[in-house]
Amino acid sequence: MALNIPLYEALKGQVYDIAQVVTIRGNSEAKTEGYRDLYHMIMSDSDHPRQQAFLMMIRVKLSEKQCIVLLDGLAKEYAGLDGWMAYVDREA
């Protein structure tokens, strides 16, 4: 999958408030705890309720296609995988 970086970054910006709500932190606090940012914190543990909450809440703001772009990008950036389905397969 070719990652559309400007769109992916824009989508991350659009859901940053959701990332803050589900982690109960900001980027600086996440960095203090050893994560690169809030998204790294969310992607670090697929069993943690914050990831499930994030997945549910982004659907309120983003279209299905936007969710796919965002989730594929998160899997690539934070897990080093080709897309969200590869991330799901690895975590299952």
Secondary structure, DSSP 8 states (H G I E B T S, - for coil): ----HHHHHHHHHHTHHHHHHHHTS-HHHHHHTT-SSHHHHHHT-TTSHHHHHHHHHHHHHS-HHHHHHHHHHHHHHHH--SSHHHHHHHH-
